[in-house]
Structures are given as C-alpha cells and as structure tokens.
C-alpha cells in the first residue's frame, strides 16, 4: 500500500530475465503498466507483443497500534478521518448508493 502511494521499483521475471518495473506514486489497484516488446512472439510475423503488468494494491489487515496511529494521522491530514460509515469530507450525505460510491472513491 505504501509502495503504491509513494512510488517504487519492483523487479519482475520476464521471458528475457529480470526487469525493473517502475510503479508511479499514487498508483491505484487495477492499474496496468506496459513493458513494450517483452511479450510473446507474434504468430506468423516478426517482433514481439507487449507484456502487460497488472498492479494489485493490498490493504493491510493486521495493523499494530503504532501503524494504526500513523494511518489515522494521515487520514486526519487528508481530511479523511472517519467518524462512522461515511467520511467527514463527503460533499453531501446523499442516499445509500451515493455514500457507497464516495466510499469506493476514497480507496
């Protein structure tokens, strides 16, 4: 989660050996990074396809008290502090689906 938020470089095994993949700061789960010409060879043709790297950001489940406190401080600084099922910075309370959509947008 922090690597996706801050940005990092991950080493990935490809058909041609290990390659570094840059994960930009702020990368969201479900994002795709394209490594050009590192995919499989085209059938009946020349050249190779692109290798698509799909990013999955995992949310930590077992936080110790210090980690929880740091995340709460970050949420406060970003006006994301939760007091119940909705966030403080939600523009309008709206209906159930509106709150649900806003909740997914905060992830």
N, CA, C and O atoms as a printed pandas DataFrame, in Angstrom:
     atom_number atom_name residue_name chain_id  residue_number  x_coord  y_coord  z_coord
0              1         N          UNK        A               1    0.824   -1.178    0.000
1              2        CA          UNK        A               1    0.000    0.000    0.000
2              3         C          UNK        A               1    0.879    1.256    0.000
3              4         O          UNK        A               1    0.648    2.172   -0.790
4              5         N          UNK        A               2    1.873    1.302    0.872
5              6        CA          UNK        A               2    2.734    2.480    0.922
6              7         C          UNK        A               2    3.594    2.590   -0.330
7              8         O          UNK        A               2    3.877    3.694   -0.797
8              9         N          UNK        A               3    4.011    1.449   -0.874
9             10        CA          UNK        A               3    4.820    1.483   -2.103
10            11         C          UNK        A               3    4.025    2.071   -3.256
11            12         O          UNK        A               3    4.567    2.827   -4.062
12            13         N          UNK        A               4    2.743    1.731   -3.340
13            14        CA          UNK        A               4    1.898    2.281   -4.399
14            15         C          UNK        A               4    1.664    3.769   -4.182
15            16         O          UNK        A               4    1.622    4.535   -5.145
16            17         N          UNK        A               5    1.514    4.182   -2.946
17            18        CA          UNK        A               5    1.269    5.595   -2.651
18            19         C          UNK        A               5    2.508    6.447   -2.897
19            20         O          UNK        A               5    2.407    7.559   -3.415
20            21         N          UNK        A               6    3.677    5.927   -2.527
21            22        CA          UNK        A               6    4.913    6.706   -2.625
22            23         C          UNK        A               6    5.680    6.476   -3.922
23            24         O          UNK        A               6    6.524    7.287   -4.304
24            25         N          UNK        A               7    5.384    5.366   -4.598
25            26        CA          UNK        A               7    6.120    5.009   -5.806
26            27         C          UNK        A               7    7.277    4.094   -5.453
27            28         O          UNK        A               7    7.871    4.217   -4.381
28            29         N          UNK        A               8    7.596    3.179   -6.353
29            30        CA          UNK        A               8    8.673    2.226   -6.111
30            31         C          UNK        A               8    9.090    1.587   -7.424
31            32         O          UNK        A               8    8.473    1.820   -8.463
32            33         N          UNK        A               9   10.125    0.791   -7.372
33            34        CA          UNK        A               9   10.550   -0.025   -8.499
34            35         C          UNK        A               9   10.523   -1.475   -8.038
35            36         O          UNK        A               9   11.072   -1.812   -6.989
36            37         N          UNK        A              10    9.879   -2.331   -8.829
37            38        CA          UNK        A              10    9.735   -3.744   -8.494
38            39         C          UNK        A              10   10.441   -4.560   -9.556
39            40         O          UNK        A              10   10.331   -4.269  -10.748
40            41         N          UNK        A              11   11.171   -5.586   -9.125
41            42        CA          UNK        A              11   11.828   -6.457  -10.089
42            43         C          UNK        A              11   10.869   -7.582  -10.463
43            44         O          UNK        A              11   10.274   -8.220   -9.594
44            45         N          UNK        A              12   10.726   -7.817  -11.766
45            46        CA          UNK        A              12    9.779   -8.786  -12.287
46            47         C          UNK        A              12   10.491   -9.730  -13.244
47            48         O          UNK        A              12   11.255   -9.287  -14.102
48            49         N          UNK        A              13   10.247  -11.020  -13.104
49            50        CA          UNK        A              13   10.814  -12.005  -14.029
50            51         C          UNK        A              13   10.017  -11.990  -15.324
51            52         O          UNK        A              13    8.793  -12.124  -15.297
52            53         N          UNK        A              14   10.684  -11.831  -16.443
53            54        CA          UNK        A              14   10.054  -11.850  -17.762
54            55         C          UNK        A              14   10.661  -13.000  -18.564
55            56         O          UNK        A              14   11.524  -13.721  -18.062
56            57         N          UNK        A              15   10.216  -13.171  -19.797
57            58        CA          UNK        A              15   10.789  -14.193  -20.674
58            59         C          UNK        A              15   12.276  -13.936  -20.916
59            60         O          UNK        A              15   13.025  -14.868  -21.208
60            61         N          UNK        A              16   12.703  -12.694  -20.797
61            62        CA          UNK        A              16   14.094  -12.309  -21.048
62            63         C          UNK        A              16   14.889  -12.089  -19.770
63            64         O          UNK        A              16   15.947  -11.460  -19.800
64            65         N          UNK        A              17   14.394  -12.596  -18.652
65            66        CA          UNK        A              17   15.087  -12.405  -17.381
66            67         C          UNK        A              17   14.456  -11.295  -16.571
67            68         O          UNK        A              17   13.397  -10.778  -16.927
68            69         N          UNK        A              18   15.102  -10.932  -15.487
69            70        CA          UNK        A              18   14.572   -9.925  -14.560
70            71         C          UNK        A              18   14.581   -8.537  -15.194
71            72         O          UNK        A              18   15.548   -8.145  -15.848
72            73         N          UNK        A              19   13.495   -7.804  -14.990
73            74        CA          UNK        A              19   13.370   -6.420  -15.458
74            75         C          UNK        A              19   12.805   -5.586  -14.314
75            76         O          UNK        A              19   12.013   -6.071  -13.506
76            77         N          UNK        A              20   13.221   -4.331  -14.260
77            78        CA          UNK        A              20   12.675   -3.403  -13.276
78            79         C          UNK        A              20   11.410   -2.769  -13.824
79            80         O          UNK        A              20   11.373   -2.322  -14.971
80            81         N          UNK        A              21   10.369   -2.733  -12.992
81            82        CA          UNK        A              21    9.101   -2.105  -13.362
82            83         C          UNK        A              21    8.889   -0.933  -12.424
83            84         O          UNK        A              21    8.848   -1.104  -11.205
84            85         N          UNK        A              22    8.753    0.258  -12.989
85            86        CA          UNK        A              22    8.506    1.452  -12.183
86            87         C          UNK        A              22    7.018    1.553  -11.865
87            88         O          UNK        A              22    6.177    1.525  -12.764
88            89         N          UNK        A              23    6.708    1.668  -10.587
89            90        CA          UNK        A              23    5.342    1.885  -10.126
90            91         C          UNK        A              23    5.282    3.335   -9.666
91            92         O          UNK        A              23    5.898    3.707   -8.668
92            93         N          UNK        A              24    4.537    4.145  -10.399
93            94        CA          UNK        A              24    4.480    5.580  -10.118
94            95         C          UNK        A              24    3.762    5.854   -8.800
95            96         O          UNK        A              24    2.902    5.080   -8.380
96            97         N          UNK        A              25    4.119    6.950   -8.159
97            98        CA          UNK        A              25    3.446    7.355   -6.926
98            99         C          UNK        A              25    1.963    7.558   -7.206
99           100         O          UNK        A              25    1.592    8.154   -8.217
100          101         N          UNK        A              26    1.127    7.067   -6.317
101          102        CA          UNK        A              26   -0.314    7.215   -6.473
102          103         C          UNK        A              26   -0.963    6.145   -7.324
103          104         O          UNK        A              26   -2.139    6.265   -7.669
104          105         N          UNK        A              27   -0.230    5.103   -7.672
105          106        CA          UNK        A              27   -0.789    4.028   -8.491
106          107         C          UNK        A              27   -1.945    3.361   -7.759
107          108         O          UNK        A              27   -1.842    3.039   -6.576
108          109         N          UNK        A              28   -3.040    3.159   -8.471
109          110        CA          UNK        A              28   -4.235    2.544   -7.897
110          111         C          UNK        A              28   -4.284    1.064   -8.244
111          112         O          UNK        A              28   -3.730    0.635   -9.256
112          113         N          UNK        A              29   -4.950    0.291   -7.400
113          114        CA          UNK        A              29   -5.145   -1.122   -7.672
114          115         C          UNK        A              29   -5.926   -1.266   -8.975
115          116         O          UNK        A              29   -6.898   -0.544   -9.203
116          117         N          UNK        A              30   -5.508   -2.185   -9.818
117          118        CA          UNK        A              30   -6.149   -2.378  -11.114
118          119         C          UNK        A              30   -5.439   -1.657  -12.241
119          120         O          UNK        A              30   -5.791   -1.839  -13.406
120          121         N          UNK        A              31   -4.442   -0.841  -11.918
121          122        CA          UNK        A              31   -3.680   -0.130  -12.956
122          123         C          UNK        A              31   -2.849   -1.141  -13.755
123          124         O          UNK        A              31   -2.554   -2.236  -13.277
124          125         N          UNK        A              32   -2.481   -0.757  -14.966
125          126        CA          UNK        A              32   -1.681   -1.614  -15.841
126          127         C          UNK        A              32   -0.443   -0.855  -16.295
127          128         O          UNK        A              32   -0.520    0.308  -16.691
128          129         N          UNK        A              33    0.699   -1.531  -16.231
129          130        CA          UNK        A              33    1.956   -0.989  -16.743
130          131         C          UNK        A              33    2.335   -1.834  -17.947
131          132         O          UNK        A              33    2.293   -3.062  -17.876
132          133         N          UNK        A              34    2.704   -1.197  -19.049
133          134        CA          UNK        A              34    3.057   -1.902  -20.277
134          135         C          UNK        A              34    4.565   -1.928  -20.461
135          136         O          UNK        A              34    5.225   -0.889  -20.440
136          137         N          UNK        A              35    5.101   -3.131  -20.643
137          138        CA          UNK        A              35    6.515   -3.296  -20.970
138          139         C          UNK        A              35    6.575   -3.667  -22.449
139          140         O          UNK        A              35    6.266   -4.795  -22.833
140          141         N          UNK        A              36    6.973   -2.711  -23.261
141          142        CA          UNK        A              36    6.943   -2.897  -24.709
142          143         C          UNK        A              36    7.956   -3.929  -25.181
143          144         O          UNK        A              36    9.085   -3.984  -24.694
144          145         N          UNK        A              37    7.528   -4.746  -26.141
145          146        CA          UNK        A              37    8.365   -5.747  -26.802
146          147         C          UNK        A              37    8.930   -6.808  -25.850
147          148         O          UNK        A              37    9.963   -7.408  -26.147
148          149         N          UNK        A              38    8.280   -7.042  -24.732
149          150        CA          UNK        A              38    8.732   -8.081  -23.806
150          151         C          UNK        A              38    7.721   -9.217  -23.689
151          152         O          UNK        A              38    7.873  -10.093  -22.837
152          153         N          UNK        A              39    6.689   -9.212  -24.536
153          154        CA          UNK        A              39    5.684  -10.260  -24.523
154          155         C          UNK        A              39    6.080  -11.417  -25.428
155          156         O          UNK        A              39    7.252  -11.588  -25.762
156          157         N          UNK        A              40    5.093  -12.200  -25.816
157          158        CA          UNK        A              40    5.352  -13.363  -26.668
158          159         C          UNK        A              40    5.560  -12.925  -28.118
159          160         O          UNK        A              40    5.151  -11.836  -28.520
160          161         N          UNK        A              41    6.199  -13.792  -28.883
161          162        CA          UNK        A              41    6.453  -13.530  -30.295
162          163         C          UNK        A              41    5.147  -13.613  -31.073
163          164         O          UNK        A              41    4.316  -14.482  -30.808
164          165         N          UNK        A              42    4.965  -12.704  -32.037
165          166        CA          UNK        A              42    3.777  -12.716  -32.879
166          167         C          UNK        A              42    3.741  -13.976  -33.726
167          168         O          UNK        A              42    4.775  -14.409  -34.236
168          169         N          UNK        A              43    2.568  -14.567  -33.881
169          170        CA          UNK        A              43    2.421  -15.722  -34.758
170          171         C          UNK        A              43    2.493  -15.257  -36.213
171          172         O          UNK        A              43    1.904  -14.236  -36.570
172          173         N          UNK        A              44    3.201  -15.993  -37.036
173          174        CA          UNK        A              44    3.336  -15.686  -38.470
174          175         C          UNK        A              44    3.806  -14.259  -38.736
175          176         O          UNK        A              44    3.411  -13.639  -39.724
176          177         N          UNK        A              45    4.608  -13.773  -37.892
177          178        CA          UNK        A              45    5.086  -12.417  -38.117
178          179         C          UNK        A              45    6.387  -12.172  -37.380
179          180         O          UNK        A              45    6.972  -13.071  -36.776
180          181         N          UNK        A              46    6.811  -10.942  -37.450
181          182        CA          UNK        A              46    8.055  -10.566  -36.790
182          183         C          UNK        A              46    7.735   -9.747  -35.553
183          184         O          UNK        A              46    6.659   -9.163  -35.429
184          185         N          UNK        A              47    8.664   -9.722  -34.673
185          186        CA          UNK        A              47    8.520   -8.896  -33.487
186          187         C          UNK        A              47    7.797   -9.595  -32.353
187          188         O          UNK        A              47    7.401  -10.756  -32.457
188          189         N          UNK        A              48    7.642   -8.867  -31.288
189          190        CA          UNK        A              48    7.008   -9.398  -30.090
190          191         C          UNK        A              48    5.937   -8.442  -29.603
191          192         O          UNK        A              48    5.949   -7.248  -29.904
192          193         N          UNK        A              49    5.025   -8.998  -28.852
193          194        CA          UNK        A              49    3.974   -8.190  -28.254
194          195         C          UNK        A              49    4.463   -7.516  -26.983
195          196         O          UNK        A              49    5.615   -7.662  -26.576
196          197         N          UNK        A              50    3.562   -6.787  -26.381
197          198        CA          UNK        A              50    3.878   -6.102  -25.136
198          199         C          UNK        A              50    3.477   -6.974  -23.956
199          200         O          UNK        A              50    2.536   -7.762  -24.050
200          201         N          UNK        A              51    4.184   -6.833  -22.858
201          202        CA          UNK        A              51    3.861   -7.525  -21.624
202          203         C          UNK        A              51    3.071   -6.565  -20.743
203          204         O          UNK        A              51    3.543   -5.476  -20.418
204          205         N          UNK        A              52    1.873   -6.974  -20.362
205          206        CA          UNK        A              52    1.015   -6.140  -19.516
206          207         C          UNK        A              52    1.178   -6.579  -18.067
207          208         O          UNK        A              52    0.973   -7.748  -17.740
208          209         N          UNK        A              53    1.546   -5.645  -17.207
209          210        CA          UNK        A              53    1.710   -5.917  -15.777
210          211         C          UNK        A              53    0.532   -5.282  -15.060
211          212         O          UNK        A              53    0.351   -4.065  -15.114
212          213         N          UNK        A              54   -0.268   -6.097  -14.391
213          214        CA          UNK        A              54   -1.435   -5.604  -13.668
214          215         C          UNK        A              54   -1.055   -5.395  -12.209
215          216         O          UNK        A              54   -0.497   -6.288  -11.571
216          217         N          UNK        A              55   -1.359   -4.218  -11.688
217          218        CA          UNK        A              55   -0.995   -3.843  -10.322
218          219         C          UNK        A              55   -2.153   -4.151   -9.382
219          220         O          UNK        A              55   -3.293   -3.766   -9.642
220          221         N          UNK        A              56   -1.857   -4.840   -8.299
221          222        CA          UNK        A              56   -2.831   -5.072   -7.240
222          223         C          UNK        A              56   -2.278   -4.482   -5.961
223          224         O          UNK        A              56   -1.212   -4.883   -5.495
224          225         N          UNK        A              57   -3.001   -3.530   -5.393
225          226        CA          UNK        A              57   -2.594   -2.903   -4.138
226          227         C          UNK        A              57   -3.360   -3.583   -3.010
227          228         O          UNK        A              57   -4.591   -3.594   -3.009
228          229         N          UNK        A              58   -2.636   -4.146   -2.058
229          230        CA          UNK        A              58   -3.267   -4.831   -0.940
230          231         C          UNK        A              58   -3.405   -3.885    0.245
231          232         O          UNK        A              58   -2.484   -3.136    0.573
232          233         N          UNK        A              59   -4.560   -3.933    0.873
233          234        CA          UNK        A              59   -4.813   -3.137    2.067
234          235         C          UNK        A              59   -4.419   -3.961    3.281
235          236         O          UNK        A              59   -4.875   -5.095    3.427
236          237         N          UNK        A              60   -3.583   -3.417    4.154
237          238        CA          UNK        A              60   -3.153   -4.186    5.329
238          239         C          UNK        A              60   -4.330   -4.498    6.245
239          240         O          UNK        A              60   -5.231   -3.677    6.421
240          241         N          UNK        A              61   -4.309   -5.696    6.828
241          242        CA          UNK        A              61   -5.397   -6.118    7.702
242          243         C          UNK        A              61   -4.983   -6.165    9.166
243          244         O          UNK        A              61   -5.784   -5.844   10.045
244          245         N          UNK        A              62   -3.764   -6.555    9.435
245          246        CA          UNK        A              62   -3.304   -6.705   10.818
246          247         C          UNK        A              62   -2.323   -5.597   11.158
247          248         O          UNK        A              62   -1.112   -5.771   11.028
248          249         N          UNK        A              63   -2.848   -4.453   11.594
249          250        CA          UNK        A              63   -2.006   -3.314   11.958
250          251         C          UNK        A              63   -1.721   -3.352   13.452
251          252         O          UNK        A              63   -2.603   -3.645   14.260
252          253         N          UNK        A              64   -0.470   -3.050   13.806
253          254        CA          UNK        A              64   -0.198   -2.883   15.226
254          255         C          UNK        A              64   -0.624   -1.473   15.634
255          256         O          UNK        A              64   -1.011   -0.680   14.777
256          257         N          UNK        A              65   -0.561   -1.155   16.897
257          258        CA          UNK        A              65   -1.079    0.132   17.375
258          259         C          UNK        A              65   -0.332    1.316   16.766
259          260         O          UNK        A              65   -0.946    2.339   16.463
260          261         N          UNK        A              66    0.981    1.194   16.583
261          262        CA          UNK        A              66    1.766    2.290   16.001
262          263         C          UNK        A              66    1.382    2.520   14.539
263          264         O          UNK        A              66    1.232    3.664   14.109
264          265         N          UNK        A              67    1.222    1.438   13.775
265          266        CA          UNK        A              67    0.833    1.556   12.368
266          267         C          UNK        A              67   -0.559    2.162   12.250
267          268         O          UNK        A              67   -0.792    3.022   11.400
268          269         N          UNK        A              68   -1.483    1.720   13.097
269          270        CA          UNK        A              68   -2.844    2.260   13.083
270          271         C          UNK        A              68   -2.832    3.754   13.387
271          272         O          UNK        A              68   -3.527    4.533   12.735
272          273         N          UNK        A              69   -2.050    4.143   14.365
273          274        CA          UNK        A              69   -1.970    5.560   14.746
274          275         C          UNK        A              69   -1.421    6.401   13.591
275          276         O          UNK        A              69   -1.925    7.491   13.318
276          277         N          UNK        A              70   -0.383    5.890   12.910
277          278        CA          UNK        A              70    0.184    6.631   11.782
278          279         C          UNK        A              70   -0.824    6.779   10.643
279          280         O          UNK        A              70   -0.914    7.845   10.032
280          281         N          UNK        A              71   -1.580    5.723   10.354
281          282        CA          UNK        A              71   -2.606    5.818    9.309
282          283         C          UNK        A              71   -3.728    6.773    9.716
283          284         O          UNK        A              71   -4.267    7.487    8.870
284          285         N          UNK        A              72   -4.079    6.792   10.984
285          286        CA          UNK        A              72   -5.097    7.730   11.457
286          287         C          UNK        A              72   -4.604    9.173   11.329
287          288         O          UNK        A              72   -5.375   10.073   10.994
288          289         N          UNK        A              73   -3.316    9.383   11.598
289          290        CA          UNK        A              73   -2.747   10.730   11.427
290          291         C          UNK        A              73   -2.784   11.146    9.965
291          292         O          UNK        A              73   -3.121   12.288    9.653
292          293         N          UNK        A              74   -2.443   10.234    9.070
293          294        CA          UNK        A              74   -2.502   10.529    7.634
294          295         C          UNK        A              74   -3.931   10.842    7.213
295          296         O          UNK        A              74   -4.162   11.796    6.470
296          297         N          UNK        A              75   -4.889   10.053    7.677
297          298        CA          UNK        A              75   -6.295   10.292    7.336
298          299         C          UNK        A              75   -6.737   11.663    7.834
299          300         O          UNK        A              75   -7.478   12.359    7.140
300          301         N          UNK        A              76   -6.304   12.056    9.005
301          302        CA          UNK        A              76   -6.652   13.368    9.546
302          303         C          UNK        A              76   -6.049   14.476    8.687
303          304         O          UNK        A              76   -6.726   15.456    8.377
304          305         N          UNK        A              77   -4.792   14.329    8.306
305          306        CA          UNK        A              77   -4.136   15.339    7.467
306          307         C          UNK        A              77   -4.808   15.474    6.103
307          308         O          UNK        A              77   -4.807   16.557    5.517
308          309         N          UNK        A              78   -5.376   14.393    5.598
309          310        CA          UNK        A              78   -6.036   14.407    4.296
310          311         C          UNK        A              78   -7.537   14.649    4.408
311          312         O          UNK        A              78   -8.259   14.506    3.422
312          313         N          UNK        A              79   -8.013   15.011    5.591
313          314        CA          UNK        A              79   -9.453   15.211    5.837
314          315         C          UNK        A              79  -10.266   13.976    5.476
315          316         O          UNK        A              79  -11.360   14.079    4.922
316          317         N          UNK        A              80   -9.725   12.820    5.791
317          318        CA          UNK        A              80  -10.403   11.563    5.505
318          319         C          UNK        A              80  -10.811   10.853    6.789
319          320         O          UNK        A              80  -11.213    9.690    6.764
320          321         N          UNK        A              81  -10.708   11.541    7.878
321          322        CA          UNK        A              81  -11.000   10.913    9.179
322          323         C          UNK        A              81  -12.430   10.433    9.197
323          324         O          UNK        A              81  -13.341   11.202    8.890
324          325         N          UNK        A              82  -12.652    9.174    9.552
325          326        CA          UNK        A              82  -13.981    8.591    9.585
326          327         C          UNK        A              82  -14.520    8.626   11.006
327          328         O          UNK        A              82  -13.840    8.267   11.967
328          329         N          UNK        A              83  -15.762    9.069   11.102
329          330        CA          UNK        A              83  -16.413    9.057   12.408
330          331         C          UNK        A              83  -17.438    7.936   12.485
331          332         O          UNK        A              83  -17.780    7.486   13.578
332          333         N          UNK        A              84  -17.933    7.479   11.336
333          334        CA          UNK        A              84  -18.837    6.329   11.243
334          335         C          UNK        A              84  -18.680    5.725    9.856
335          336         O          UNK        A              84  -17.550    5.636    9.374
336          337         N          UNK        A              85  -19.718    5.316    9.206
337          338        CA          UNK        A              85  -19.630    4.674    7.888
338          339         C          UNK        A              85  -19.346    5.659    6.768
339          340         O          UNK        A              85  -19.002    5.233    5.666
340          341         N          UNK        A              86  -19.476    6.957    7.002
341          342        CA          UNK        A              86  -19.199    7.952    5.968
342          343         C          UNK        A              86  -17.978    8.762    6.360
343          344         O          UNK        A              86  -17.544    8.714    7.512
344          345         N          UNK        A              87  -17.421    9.502    5.419
345          346        CA          UNK        A              87  -16.248   10.318    5.697
346          347         C          UNK        A              87  -16.667   11.753    5.961
347          348         O          UNK        A              87  -17.714   12.210    5.503
348          349         N          UNK        A              88  -15.831   12.447    6.705
349          350        CA          UNK        A              88  -16.102   13.833    7.041
350          351         C          UNK        A              88  -16.090   14.709    5.794
351          352         O          UNK        A              88  -16.862   15.663    5.704
352          353         N          UNK        A              89  -15.217   14.395    4.824
353          354        CA          UNK        A              89  -15.096   15.245    3.644
354          355         C          UNK        A              89  -16.074   14.883    2.537
355          356         O          UNK        A              89  -15.910   15.348    1.409
356          357         N          UNK        A              90  -17.091   14.067    2.820
357          358        CA          UNK        A              90  -18.107   13.746    1.824
358          359         C          UNK        A              90  -18.919   14.998    1.532
359          360         O          UNK        A              90  -19.449   15.606    2.462
360          361         N          UNK        A              91  -19.036   15.409    0.260
361          362        CA          UNK        A              91  -19.719   16.648   -0.073
362          363         C          UNK        A              91  -21.173   16.674    0.377
363          364         O          UNK        A              91  -21.641   17.705    0.860
364          365         N          UNK        A              92  -21.896   15.577    0.235
365          366        CA          UNK        A              92  -23.269   15.532    0.695
366          367         C          UNK        A              92  -23.557   14.128    1.181
367          368         O          UNK        A              92  -22.971   13.158    0.700
368          369         N          UNK        A              93  -24.460   14.029    2.134
369          370        CA          UNK        A              93  -24.730   12.703    2.675
370          371         C          UNK        A              93  -25.401   11.829    1.635
371          372         O          UNK        A              93  -25.090   10.640    1.564
372          373         N          UNK        A              94  -26.317   12.362    0.815
373          374        CA          UNK        A              94  -26.942   11.609   -0.263
374          375         C          UNK        A              94  -27.590   10.326    0.227
375          376         O          UNK        A              94  -27.771   10.123    1.427
376          377         N          UNK        A              95  -27.926    9.485   -0.700
377          378        CA          UNK        A              95  -28.525    8.206   -0.361
378          379         C          UNK        A              95  -27.466    7.136   -0.195
379          380         O          UNK        A              95  -26.266    7.410   -0.214
380          381         N          UNK        A              96  -27.935    5.917   -0.032
381          382        CA          UNK        A              96  -27.045    4.786    0.197
382          383         C          UNK        A              96  -26.032    4.614   -0.932
383          384         O          UNK        A              96  -24.837    4.479   -0.669
384          385         N          UNK        A              97  -26.492    4.617   -2.187
385          386        CA          UNK        A              97  -25.589    4.380   -3.312
386          387         C          UNK        A              97  -24.606    5.533   -3.494
387          388         O          UNK        A              97  -23.467    5.316   -3.907
388          389         N          UNK        A              98  -25.033    6.740   -3.191
389          390        CA          UNK        A              98  -24.137    7.886   -3.260
390          391         C          UNK        A              98  -23.011    7.745   -2.236
391          392         O          UNK        A              98  -21.844    7.987   -2.545
392          393         N          UNK        A              99  -23.374    7.350   -1.016
393          394        CA          UNK        A              99  -22.353    7.147    0.025
394          395         C          UNK        A              99  -21.441    5.980   -0.334
395          396         O          UNK        A              99  -20.236    6.034   -0.085
396          397         N          UNK        A             100  -22.013    4.917   -0.923
397          398        CA          UNK        A             100  -21.223    3.760   -1.322
398          399         C          UNK        A             100  -20.211    4.153   -2.404
399          400         O          UNK        A             100  -19.045    3.762   -2.348
400          401         N          UNK        A             101  -20.677    4.933   -3.391
401          402        CA          UNK        A             101  -19.779    5.405   -4.461
402          403         C          UNK        A             101  -18.654    6.255   -3.872
403          404         O          UNK        A             101  -17.491    6.086   -4.237
404          405         N          UNK        A             102  -18.997    7.169   -2.961
405          406        CA          UNK        A             102  -17.988    8.029   -2.339
406          407         C          UNK        A             102  -16.994    7.187   -1.548
407          408         O          UNK        A             102  -15.804    7.500   -1.515
408          409         N          UNK        A             103  -17.461    6.151   -0.930
409          410        CA          UNK        A             103  -16.598    5.273   -0.146
410          411         C          UNK        A             103  -15.571    4.594   -1.059
411          412         O          UNK        A             103  -14.394    4.515   -0.706
412          413         N          UNK        A             104  -16.003    4.103   -2.231
413          414        CA          UNK        A             104  -15.080    3.468   -3.156
414          415         C          UNK        A             104  -14.121    4.479   -3.758
415          416         O          UNK        A             104  -12.975    4.135   -4.047
416          417         N          UNK        A             105  -14.558    5.721   -3.955
417          418        CA          UNK        A             105  -13.682    6.756   -4.483
418          419         C          UNK        A             105  -12.564    7.098   -3.520
419          420         O          UNK        A             105  -11.493    7.532   -3.944
420          421         N          UNK        A             106  -12.799    6.907   -2.213
421          422        CA          UNK        A             106  -11.778    7.198   -1.203
422          423         C          UNK        A             106  -10.690    6.144   -1.145
423          424         O          UNK        A             106   -9.627    6.386   -0.573
424          425         N          UNK        A             107  -10.936    4.975   -1.730
425          426        CA          UNK        A             107   -9.943    3.904   -1.680
426          427         C          UNK        A             107   -8.865    4.221   -2.618
427          428         O          UNK        A             107   -7.911    3.454   -2.745
